[in-house]
Amino acid sequence: MPTRSQIKEFRLKQYRDRRLNDSQLRERGALQLSGDAFHALADTMPQMVWSTLPDGDHDYYNARWYEYTGAPAGSTDGEGWADMFHPDDQAEAWKRWNRSLATGEPYEVEYRLRHRTGIYRWVLGRALPIIGPDQKIQRWIGTCTDIDDAKQAASHNEMLSQELSHRIKNIFAIISGLISMTARGNESFRDAAETLKDRIAALGRAHEYVRPRTDKMRPGNGDVTIHHLLSEIFASYPAFTDKRLLISGENILVSDRAATPVALVFHELATNSMKYGALADDDGQVDLAISRKADMVTFKWSENGGPVISAPPSESGFGSKLVEMSVTQQLGGTLERLWLPTGLQIDMEVEASRLFGS
C-alpha cells in the first residue's frame, strides 16, 4: 500500500501534468489565434504576402496573391509557386532562394510573375526569417511587390537619356566643325580655334565618361572616380602614355555635375604644361597627388624637369582665368600657384560636397 508521501508526490505529479497540458493547449491556441490575426492582417495589405516552413515549402499566401495571379487557392503551395515565374527568371530566383535557406540571409530578387491576364509583370520578391528562442529559423515571411510600371518608366527614361546624350555629342561635333570652318576663312583665328577645339574635346570626353548608360556599359562598379575621369582627360597627351604625367592618392568619387569643371581645370593645366611647362621637355614630369581632409579635397600639381622659372608671368591668360573660375565658383574651392625654380606647383582645395554632388 503506497505511503502518504508517495500519494502526495503522485498527486503533485498529476497537478503538474495538468498544468503542463493546459499550458501547451493555451500556447497552441495562442499560436492559432496569432496565425488567424496574421492572415487577417495580411489579407488587408496591398502587397502579396506569403510564408514558408524552415525548409522553404510555402504554406500560406494571402488574398492579394490569388487575386493577382488568378491561381486556384492552394495550387501554389509547396514548390508550385515556381511555375508562376517567367522561365528565364526561374534559375536566378531558385539560386537566391536556396542561398537564403542555407545561410539565413534575407531574400531579395526581381523576377517576372505571371499575372491573371497571362502577361508576365516584374515584381520585387523579399523575405526575412523569423528566428525562435533557440536561434533556429521558425519560418520565412515574404512579400511580392509589383514594380512593372516603375521598371517600364525607368526603361523609358533611360532611352530618353541615351537619346539626349547622343544629341549632346552631336552638338559638340557641330561646334567643332563650325570652329574649323571659321578658322579656314580667318588665318588670324587659327591658333585660337585649335585651343577652343581642344577645350570642347575635353568637355566631350568628360561627357562621354559620365553620360547616362546601362549598368553593363558603366566603368567599374558604375561609379565615376577621379582617377578614371582624369585618365580619360589625359589619355590624349603623350606624356600620360609615357608615364610622365602621373596620378596618385585617393580615388575619390565624382558626381556628373562636378565632372565638367574638373575636366576643364585639368585639361588647361596639362595643355599649359605641354606648351610652356615641364611637359614641354622630354624629361619633364608632372605629379598630381589627391588627398582628402575632413570636408575638403586637395589636389597638388607639381611640375619638375622643365624650363627653369626665373619669375612668374607678367599677366594671366584666358585659360588661367577659366581654371580659377571653375575652381572657385563651381567647385567652391581655392587655388594657389607657386612659381618655383624647379617648376610650377599648384595647390588646389575644393569642397568635398561639390565634388561628390551630395
VONU-471839 format. One record per residue (C-alpha): residue in three letters; z, y, x. Coordinates in steps of 0.1 Angstrom, whole numbers, padded with zeros to 4 digits, always signed. Layout:
BEGIN
AlaZYX/...
***
This chain:
BEGIN
Met+0000+0000+0000/Pro-0010+0034+0015/Thr+0018+0056+0026/Arg+0025+0091+0012/Ser+0010+0107+0043/Gln-0022+0086+0041/Ile-0026+0095+0004/Lys-0021+0132+0013/Glu-0047+0130+0040/Phe-0072+0112+0017/Arg-0068+0139-0010/Leu-0072+0166+0016/Lys-0104+0150+0028/Gln-0117+0148-0008/Tyr-0109+0185-0012/Arg-0128+0194+0020/Asp-0158+0173+0010/Arg-0159+0191-0024/Arg-0157+0225-0007/Leu-0185+0214+0017/Asn-0207+0202-0011/Asp-0200+0234-0031/Ser-0209+0255+0000/Gln-0241+0236+0005/Leu-0250+0240-0031/Arg-0243+0277-0030/Glu-0263+0281+0002/Arg-0292+0261-0013/Gly-0290+0282-0044/Ala-0289+0314-0024/Leu-0319+0303-0004/Gln-0338+0296-0037/Leu-0328+0329-0051/Ser-0338+0347-0019/Gly-0371+0329-0020/Asp-0377+0339-0056/Ala-0368+0375-0047/Phe-0391+0374-0017/His-0420+0361-0038/Ala-0414+0387-0065/Leu-0414+0414-0038/Ala-0444+0401-0020/Asp-0464+0399-0053/Thr-0459+0437-0058/Met-0473+0446-0023/Pro-0509+0458-0019/Gln-0513+0436+0012/Met-0519+0399+0012/Val-0487+0381+0023/Trp-0483+0346+0035/Ser-0457+0324+0051/Thr-0457+0292+0072/Leu-0434+0265+0083/Pro-0424+0265+0120/Asp-0453+0241+0128/Gly-0478+0266+0113/Asp-0485+0249+0080/His-0490+0275+0053/Asp-0467+0270+0023/Tyr-0470+0303+0005/Tyr-0495+0330-0004/Asn-0487+0360-0027/Ala-0508+0370-0057/Arg-0529+0395-0037/Trp-0542+0367-0016/Tyr-0555+0348-0045/Glu-0569+0379-0062/Tyr-0587+0389-0030/Thr-0602+0355-0021/Gly-0606+0341-0056/Ala-0594+0308-0043/Pro-0576+0285-0067/Ala-0538+0285-0064/Gly-0526+0261-0037/Ser-0561+0254-0024/Thr-0554+0271+0009/Asp-0520+0256+0017/Gly-0516+0237+0050/Glu-0547+0244+0071/Gly-0571+0251+0042/Trp-0569+0288+0049/Ala-0592+0284+0080/Asp-0622+0277+0058/Met-0618+0312+0044/Phe-0627+0327+0078/His-0662+0336+0089/Pro-0674+0306+0111/Asp-0679+0329+0141/Asp-0643+0341+0140/Gln-0625+0308+0134/Ala-0623+0298+0171/Glu-0606+0330+0182/Ala-0582+0331+0152/Trp-0572+0295+0159/Lys-0567+0302+0196/Arg-0544+0331+0190/Trp-0525+0314+0162/Asn-0519+0283+0184/Arg-0507+0305+0212/Ser-0482+0322+0189/Leu-0469+0289+0176/Ala-0465+0277+0212/Thr-0448+0308+0225/Gly-0433+0326+0195/Glu-0452+0357+0204/Pro-0463+0380+0175/Tyr-0497+0370+0160/Glu-0524+0397+0156/Val-0562+0392+0152/Glu-0591+0408+0134/Tyr-0615+0385+0116/Arg-0638+0384+0086/Leu-0623+0369+0055/Arg-0644+0357+0025/His-0639+0380-0004/Arg-0640+0367-0040/Thr-0675+0382-0042/Gly-0687+0358-0015/Ile-0690+0386+0010/Tyr-0671+0385+0043/Arg-0649+0416+0049/Trp-0629+0425+0080/Val-0592+0421+0078/Leu-0563+0425+0102/Gly-0540+0395+0103/Arg-0505+0398+0116/Ala-0474+0375+0117/Leu-0439+0376+0131/Pro-0415+0346+0135/Ile-0381+0345+0117/Ile-0355+0334+0142/Gly-0325+0314+0129/Pro-0289+0314+0143/Asp-0298+0285+0166/Gln-0326+0308+0181/Lys-0353+0285+0167/Ile-0382+0296+0145/Gln-0374+0290+0109/Arg-0408+0302+0096/Trp-0435+0327+0100/Ile-0442+0357+0077/Gly-0476+0372+0079/Thr-0499+0397+0062/Cys-0536+0403+0059/Thr-0549+0439+0056/Asp-0584+0448+0045/Ile-0599+0471+0073/Asp-0635+0466+0064/Asp-0641+0502+0052/Ala-0623+0516+0084/Lys-0645+0493+0106/Gln-0676+0505+0088/Ala-0666+0541+0093/Ala-0658+0536+0129/Ser-0692+0520+0135/His-0709+0548+0117/Asn-0690+0574+0138/Glu-0699+0556+0170/Met-0736+0557+0161/Leu-0733+0594+0155/Ser-0715+0599+0188/Gln-0742+0579+0206/Glu-0769+0600+0190/Leu-0752+0632+0198/Ser-0747+0621+0234/His-0784+0613+0237/Arg-0793+0647+0224/Ile-0770+0664+0248/Lys-0786+0645+0277/Asn-0820+0657+0264/Ile-0807+0693+0263/Phe-0797+0690+0300/Ala-0832+0677+0309/Ile-0849+0705+0289/Ile-0828+0732+0305/Ser-0835+0719+0340/Gly-0872+0718+0331/Leu-0871+0754+0319/Ile-0855+0765+0351/Ser-0881+0747+0372/Met-0909+0763+0351/Thr-0894+0798+0356/Ala-0889+0792+0393/Arg-0926+0783+0398/Gly-0936+0816+0384/Asn-0910+0836+0404/Glu-0907+0828+0440/Ser-0876+0850+0445/Phe-0858+0829+0419/Arg-0864+0795+0435/Asp-0833+0792+0456/Ala-0811+0803+0427/Ala-0830+0779+0405/Glu-0822+0749+0427/Thr-0785+0759+0428/Leu-0784+0762+0390/Lys-0802+0729+0385/Asp-0776+0712+0408/Arg-0748+0726+0387/Ile-0765+0713+0355/Ala-0770+0679+0371/Ala-0732+0678+0379/Leu-0724+0685+0343/Gly-0749+0658+0332/Arg-0732+0633+0355/Ala-0698+0642+0341/His-0710+0639+0306/Glu-0726+0606+0313/Tyr-0693+0593+0326/Val-0671+0604+0296/Arg-0696+0602+0268/Pro-0687+0580+0238/Arg-0696+0544+0244/Thr-0686+0510+0233/Asp-0658+0491+0249/Lys-0683+0468+0267/Met-0700+0499+0282/Arg-0668+0517+0293/Pro-0660+0516+0330/Gly-0630+0495+0340/Asn-0605+0493+0311/Gly-0620+0521+0291/Asp-0600+0549+0307/Val-0617+0577+0327/Thr-0598+0582+0360/Ile-0601+0610+0386/His-0613+0586+0413/His-0641+0572+0392/Leu-0651+0607+0380/Leu-0652+0622+0414/Ser-0671+0592+0428/Glu-0698+0599+0402/Ile-0699+0636+0411/Phe-0700+0629+0449/Ala-0725+0599+0446/Ser-0755+0622+0453/Tyr-0740+0636+0485/Pro-0750+0616+0517/Ala-0716+0624+0532/Phe-0699+0604+0504/Thr-0720+0574+0512/Asp-0714+0578+0549/Lys-0676+0579+0542/Arg-0673+0615+0555/Leu-0661+0626+0521/Leu-0630+0606+0512/Ile-0608+0605+0481/Ser-0572+0593+0484/Gly-0539+0594+0465/Glu-0531+0588+0428/Asn-0558+0576+0405/Ile-0549+0598+0375/Leu-0564+0597+0340/Val-0587+0625+0330/Ser-0595+0635+0294/Asp-0630+0642+0282/Arg-0622+0679+0279/Ala-0610+0681+0315/Ala-0639+0662+0329/Thr-0663+0692+0327/Pro-0642+0717+0347/Val-0632+0691+0372/Ala-0668+0682+0377/Leu-0678+0718+0382/Val-0650+0726+0406/Phe-0656+0697+0430/His-0694+0699+0428/Glu-0691+0735+0440/Leu-0667+0726+0468/Ala-0689+0697+0480/Thr-0720+0718+0478/Asn-0705+0747+0498/Ser-0692+0723+0524/Met-0727+0708+0527/Lys-0742+0743+0532/Tyr-0716+0762+0552/Gly-0686+0739+0560/Ala-0676+0707+0576/Leu-0702+0685+0558/Ala-0730+0707+0573/Asp-0723+0689+0607/Asp-0730+0652+0612/Asp-0694+0647+0625/Gly-0677+0669+0599/Gln-0653+0653+0574/Val-0636+0662+0541/Asp-0604+0646+0528/Leu-0594+0650+0492/Ala-0558+0639+0485/Ile-0544+0638+0450/Ser-0507+0636+0440/Arg-0485+0643+0410/Lys-0452+0661+0410/Ala-0434+0664+0376/Asp-0458+0682+0352/Met-0483+0693+0379/Val-0512+0675+0397/Thr-0520+0687+0432/Phe-0554+0684+0449/Lys-0556+0691+0487/Trp-0591+0696+0500/Ser-0591+0695+0538/Glu-0623+0701+0560/Asn-0625+0694+0597/Gly-0651+0689+0623/Gly-0674+0716+0611/Pro-0682+0751+0623/Val-0652+0770+0638/Ile-0639+0796+0614/Ser-0630+0829+0630/Ala-0623+0848+0598/Pro-0625+0845+0560/Pro-0658+0855+0544/Ser-0660+0892+0535/Glu-0669+0885+0499/Ser-0669+0857+0473/Gly-0700+0842+0458/Phe-0705+0832+0422/Gly-0697+0796+0430/Ser-0662+0806+0443/Lys-0656+0826+0411/Leu-0667+0797+0390/Val-0642+0774+0407/Glu-0613+0799+0402/Met-0622+0804+0366/Ser-0624+0767+0359/Val-0590+0760+0376/Thr-0571+0790+0362/Gln-0585+0792+0327/Gln-0595+0757+0318/Leu-0570+0736+0338/Gly-0541+0760+0337/Gly-0536+0759+0375/Thr-0537+0779+0407/Leu-0559+0777+0438/Glu-0553+0789+0473/Arg-0578+0790+0502/Leu-0567+0787+0538/Trp-0594+0796+0563/Leu-0581+0776+0593/Pro-0600+0775+0626/Thr-0604+0737+0621/Gly-0619+0742+0587/Leu-0613+0753+0551/Gln-0583+0740+0533/Ile-0578+0744+0496/Asp-0545+0737+0478/Met-0551+0734+0440/Glu-0525+0727+0414/Val-0532+0721+0377/Glu-0512+0713+0347/Ala-0510+0675+0341/Ser-0512+0680+0303/Arg-0545+0699+0307/Leu-0559+0671+0329/Phe-0547+0643+0306/Gly-0556+0661+0274/Ser-0521+0653+0260/
***
